[in-house]
Amino acid sequence: MAYVKRLTIKATLYKALKYIVNPDKTNEKILISSNKCSQNEKVAIKEMRTLKKIHEKEDGIQGFHFIQSFKKGEVSEEEAHQIGKEWTAKFLDDNFQYILSTHTDRDHIHNHIVINSVGLNGKKYNSCVNEREDIRRYSDLVCLEHGLSIIERKGKVKYRSYKEWLESKNNTSWKDIVREDIDFIISSSGSFEEFIQKMKSEGYYIKHGSNVKYMTFKKSGMKKAVRGKTLGEDYSEEVIKERIKYKEFNISHLNTKSFRRYKISQRAFEYHVGKLIYKSEYVNTNVRLIILLFKSIFRNNQNNYEKNISSVKYTYAQKKIIAGIRDLTSSLNLLDKYNIKTRGDVKNTIQELEDRISAEDLILSKLNDLHVKSAAVMTEIELYQKYEKYYHEYNNSILKSAYRKKHEYEISKYESCKERLLKFGLKKSEFKSFKAKHENIIIRMEAVQEEKENIYQELYGINKLNSYLDHENRKQTCREVSLEKDSDSKSEKER
């Protein structure tokens, strides 16, 4: 992804050149290129001023400063510099003196291009609304050619690896991450003070105490802090203190008159879990048995769970069991679809789905290559059509000189697009059919990506199923949950 910005230089052209070639910002001047002038700012400013003097255009705007910024970690400094060179070649048409530098002194790599306001043909650079739109479009095109993401580009097909898909599924937001961190730290903290210290060691900045209205959490990388109360009822300062106080009894505090406590006998768990090992080798049977075991965790409030009554509150671990029930129930359809009967069938199905993803990736890679090439041509076609009317009006104008002066950018861009399209070997009569082919490529890419997303979903389900079938993983999940509802038991309160 590249963000593009243009600045006008009215009087400080040398200052701009000196800034962009700073050795501290450009890896000791390694990442510097130039066109039709020296890379040395002192020599370059003399060459630019000489050109202005030759064409008697020393007054007015002295130059333009373009900035092209890339998403953090998306591109290397060498590739960013190459992208800058290709980008300037497209929108400057080799007609302007400029120095290009790539700065690496910040988290995100960015290019700086400072150009002379006067071109080699004696005409001044024409800055206008159309020009701003076009330079951004050319930047997007070059980024696309390098396989980078772009900003809101129509027709761009976003495709991801299974790892990226899984990460987006499992880490949906910062709030989810903060909740999980809090739950984990509570489980290993003996006091509120220890909880705060451990959260800080995980990279959190926390505001709490009587001098603040709401407890807030901010982890390294987050743009802004999040209030505990916005994470849910279990994450305010008061409730976190109670969760730590009662955690040895597996008690979750609720905003009700009484506590709901769910606890299970460890012996009972081990007995039921152990029995599953000796059941039928058929996966379908075992899945149904595991679902029944998970449901038994909620036997004391099963009716409330099925009806989804809002007054029933669950701990993080209990929610994990509910998710397990849903995952396993969903997997039953996959067992039928892929005729899965044994654990060996599960592993074979995982391999089959991974092979299908690889095959779709190969198709998508070929389509993407076609898309990049056709997108370059489509850019020229669309700009040609956009500015064609200015060229015809110019030809039909009585005051050609005045009209051209007013619409210099549009007419020049039309002429350069026409020249490029001739090099592509494309006639005007072929524009419509080429556009149809380009759109068909996009449709095919979207269809392949949709198929990949469906396979991802099934692979995720089968992998989840495989993890639940693993004896040790299943035992660990069961240990995390409490059963036995006994909110009114005095003996439970005194334990």
N, C-alpha and C positions, 0 to 999 in steps of 0.2 A: 504494500500500500504506500503510495506517495502523495503527499500533500504539496500543492504548488502555490506559490505566492509571488507577486511581482511588485517591485518598488521602483519609484521614479527618482532618478538622481538629477537634481537641478543645478548643483554647483560643486559637489564634493566627489567627483569621479575618481581622483587619485586616492582619496581617503577610503573609498569603497574597495578599490583594487588592493590597497595595502592591507586592508582588513581580511580579505578572503584568502590571501596568500600567506598569512601568518603561519610560520613553521610549527608553532605549538598546536595549531588546529589541523594541520594538513600532513601529519606524520613526517615532519621535517621536509616539507615541500615535495614529497614523493607523489602525492595525489593532486597534481596540478597539470592542466593541459591548456592549450590556447589555440586560437584560430586566426590566421592572418596578422598575428602580432606576437611579441615576445612574451614569455612567461614571467619575466622580470617586470614588476609593476612600474619601476622608474622608466624603463625603456618603453613599455606598453603605453603609458600615458602620453609620451612624446609622439608615438606612432599614431595614436588616436587623434591627438590634437592636430597633427599634420594633415590627416585625412579631412578633418573638419575645415581646415584652412584652404585646402585645395578646392573643395566644393563650396567655399564661402558660406559655411553653416556653423559658425562658432558660437552663435547665440542660442538662447532657449535651453531646452532639456539637453543635458550632457550625456546621459546614459541611462541604462535600466539594469536593475539588480533582480535576478530571479533566484528563488529558493525552492529547492525540491527536497522535502523531508520524508524519510522512510520510517516505517513501523519498527519499533525496537526489536532487534534480533532477527529481522526478516532477511537482511541482505548483508553481505560482507562489504568492506570498504572498497575493495577492488571492483566488485560488481556494481556497486553504487556509482562509482566513477565512470564505468563503461556505460551505464544507463544514462548518465548525464550527457555523455558525448553523443550517444545515439539520439537522445531527446532534442538537443540543440540542433543537430543536423537536420531534423525533420521540420522544425518550425523557423529556423533562421536561414535555411536554404544556402548555407555557405557564403552568405552575402555580408556578414557582419564580423568585425573584429571582437573577440571576447576572450576572457580568461575564465576557465572552469576550475573550481577547486572542490575537494570533498573534505568536509570537516568531521573529525572523529572525537572531538573533545566533550561530547555530551552522550547521554544514554542512547539517543537515536542518531544514526548517521544522516547527514544532509549535504546536498550539493549547493554551491553558490556559483552563479554565472553572472558576471558583470560585462555588459556589451556596450560598444560605442553607439551613440544614438544615430550616427550617420553610417549608412551602408557603403560598400565598395562601389555601388552604382550611383552614389551621390544622393540617394533618397534617404530621408529620415525614417527610423523605425516607427511604424504606425501602431500606437497603443490605443485600443478601443475595446468595447464590450465583446465583440466577436473574437478579437485576438485572445482575450483572457480565456474564453471558452475553448478555443482551439488549442492553446498551449496545454491546458489541462487534459484535453482529449488525447493529444500526442503523448503526454506523459503516461496516461493510462495504457495507451497502445504499447509503448515500450516496456512498461511493467508487465503487461500481459505476455509479451514475447519472452520475457525472462521468468515467467511462471510465478510472478508475485501477485498478491491480492490488490484489488483496486477499489476505489470508493464509489459505491452505488452505480456501477456500470450496467446499463441495460443489456440483457443478453448474456451476462456473465454467469457461468455455471460454477457454483462452489462445490467442490467435492473433497471428501476427507478420507483419511485412512481409518481403519477400524479402531486403532488406538486413539485417534483424535475424536472419533464418534463416541467411544466409551468414556473418554475424559469429560466430554461435554454432557454426557448422560449422568455420570456419577458426581460431577462437580458443577451443579447448575448455577450456584451463586456464592458470593462471599458469605451470605447469611448461613448457608448450609455448612460451609467450612467452619465458621465461628461456633455454630451450635455443636458440631461434632467435636471440636477442640475442647469446648467447655465441658461436654459430657465426659470426655475421656479424662480430663484433668480432675474433675470432681471425683471420679472413681479411684484416683490414686492420692487424694489429698485428705489429710487428717484434720485440717482446720481451714478456715477462710483465708487466714494469712498465708498458709502454705499454697492454697489455690492461687492467690494473687501472684506469689513469687514464681510458681510454675508457669502461669500464663505469660508472665513477663519474659521468662527464659525461652518461651516459644515465639517471641517476637511481638508480643502484644503491648500496646500502651493502653492503660486502663484508668478511667476516672471513676472514683467511688468515694463513699463516706458521707457524712452528714452535711458537708459543704457543697455537695452537688445534688441536683434534683433527680437525675437519672444516672444509673451506672452505664458507662459506655465502653466499647471495645474497639480497638483499631489495630489490625495486624499489619506488619510490614508488607507493602504492596497495595494495600487498600487506599482508595482515594479519600474516603471520609469514614469517620467512626460510625458505629451502629449502636443504638440503645439496646440494652438488655431486654427491655419490655417489648421492643418491636420484634425480637427473636421468638417470643412466645411467653406464656405465663410462667414457665419453668426457668426463666433466665433473668429475672429481676434480681437485684442484690439480696433482698430479703429471702426470696425463695432459694437462691443458690446457697445461702448460709444454712437453711433448713435441710436442703438436699445433702449437704456435706455432713451435717449433724446426724441425720438419720440413715445415711447410706448403708451402714452395716446391717440395717434391718430391711434393706431394699424398699424403702418407703419413698414415694413420690408425693410431695405436698400438692394439695389441690385447693382452689378457691371455693371450698365448700365448708360446711360446719364440721365435717369429720374427715379423717384420712381414709383413703382406699389403699389397702396393702395387699399385695399379691406375692405369695411365697410358695415355693414348692419344696417338697422333701427331696434332698439330693439322692437318697437311695431310690426313691420312686423314679426319678429321671434316669439314673443309671440302669435301672432294671428295664424300663421301657425302651431306652436307646439300645441296650444290649440285645434285646429280643429281636430288633430289626435285622441284626447281622445274620441271624439264622433263618430268615424268611426266604421266600422264593427268590431265585436269581433274577426273575423277570423284573425289569425296571418299572413297568407300569404298576405292579403290585407294591413295590417298595415306595414309589412316589406317593401313592395313596395312603400308605401307612404313615409316612412322614407327615403328610398333611393332617392326618388324624391326631398324631402326636402333638403337632403344633397347636391344633385347635383345642386340645385338652388343656393347654396352658390357660385358656380363657374359659374353662368349663363353668366357673362360678359367675361369669358375666357374659356367657355366650349369647343370650338373647339380646343383650344391649349391643354387643359387637355387630350382630347381624342386622339390627335395626339402625345402627349408626347413630345412637342417641348422643347428642352433643355433651351431655353432662358427664359422660364417662371419659376420663383422661388417662392417657397411656404414657408410660415412661419411654425413653429412647429405645431401650432394649425390647419393650413390648411392641413398639411400632416396627421394630426390625422383624419380629416374628410374624406380624400381620403381613409385612412385605414378602416374607418367605412363603406364606400361604398363597398369596396372589401369584408369586413367581412360579411356584410348583403347579398350581391349578392351570396356569397358562401353558405350562410345558406339556400337559397331557395331550393337547392338540398336536404338538410337535412330535410326540411319540407315535401318534397315529399317522401323521403325514409322512414321516421318514421310516416308518415300520421299525421303530427302535424297541428291541426286546431285552437286550443284555447290556452290561457296561461296555462291552466291546463295540456294540452298535453305537453307543454314545460317542466313543472316541472316533469311530469311523465317520460319523455324521459331522463332527467338528472338523475333521480333515476335509470332508467333501465341501462343506460351506466355505472353508478357507481357500480351497482350490477354485471355487466359483468366484470368490472375491478377486482372486488373482487374474482370472480370465476376464472379468469385467474391467479390472484396472488396465489390462492390455488394450482392450477396445477403447476405453476412455482416453488412454494416452495417444492413440492414433487419431481419434476424433479431435483431441485438443490441439495436436499439431496442425490439423486442417483448419481448425477454428482460428488459431493464431494467424495463419497465412491469409485466410479470407477476411479476418478483421482488419488487417492492414489495408487491404484493397477497399473494403467497405468504408473505411475512414475517408479515403480519397474520393470515393464515389459520392458520399454524403456531403462532403465539403464542396466538391465540384457542383453538385446540384444546389447547394445552399447559396453559392455566390454566382451562379450562372446568370441570374437576372441582372446583376450589376454589370456584367460584361456586355450583355445585350443592350442595356440602357446606355452604356458608355458608347457603343458603336453607333447607336441611333441618336446620340446627343449632338446638338448643334455646337455647344460649348464643351468640346471634348476635354480640353485641358482643365477647365474648372471642375468638371464632373470627376475626372480622374484624381485630381488633387483631393477632393472630398471623400472619395471611396478608394483610395490607393490600396489600402490593405485588402479589401474584398476582391478587387480586380487582380491584384498580384497573386493572391491565394488561389483564385480560379485558374490562372495561367499555370501556376506551379502544379496544381492538382491534375490539370489536363496533361501536362508533360509527363507526370509520373504514371498516369493511367495508360498513356501510349507506350511507356516502357514495360508495363505489365501486359501489353498486347490486348487490351480490353477496349472495345468500341462502345460508344454511347448506346447503341441498339442492344447491347448485351447486358446493360446494367440491371434490368429487371430480372432476367434469368439468374444472374450471379447473386442477386439479393435473395432470391428464392432458395438457392443452394446454401447460402450462408445461414439462413433461418432454419433450414432442414438439419444442418449440422448441430445447431443449438438444441433443436427438439430431440435429436438422437442422443446428445450428451445428457440432457435432462432425464430422458427415459432410462439410460444406463445408470445414472446416479440414483434414480428412484429405486431401481432394481437392487443396487448396492445397499441402499439404506434398508430395504426389506431383508436382505441377507444378513446385514449387521444385526438387525433386531432378532432374527432367528438364532444367529450365532450367540448373541448375548443370552438368550433364553436357554440354549443348550449348555452353555458354559455355567450358567447359574445352577441348572439342574445337576450338572456334574459335581459342582461344589457341595450341594446338599447331599448327594449320594455318598460323598466321602465321610467315613465314620467319624474321624477326628474333628472335622469342621462342624459336623452336625452336633457332636457333643459340646463343642465350644459354644455354639449358638444357644443350645439349651441351658447351659450354665448361666448365661447372661440374664435369664428371665426368671421372674418370681411368679408364683401361682396363687395359691391359697388365700382367697379373700377373707379377711378377718378384721374389718375395720372397727368392730365394737368389742373386740376381745381385750380384756384388761391385762391378761397375761402377756399378750403380744406387745402391748404398750410398755410393759415393765421389763421386757427382755433386753 
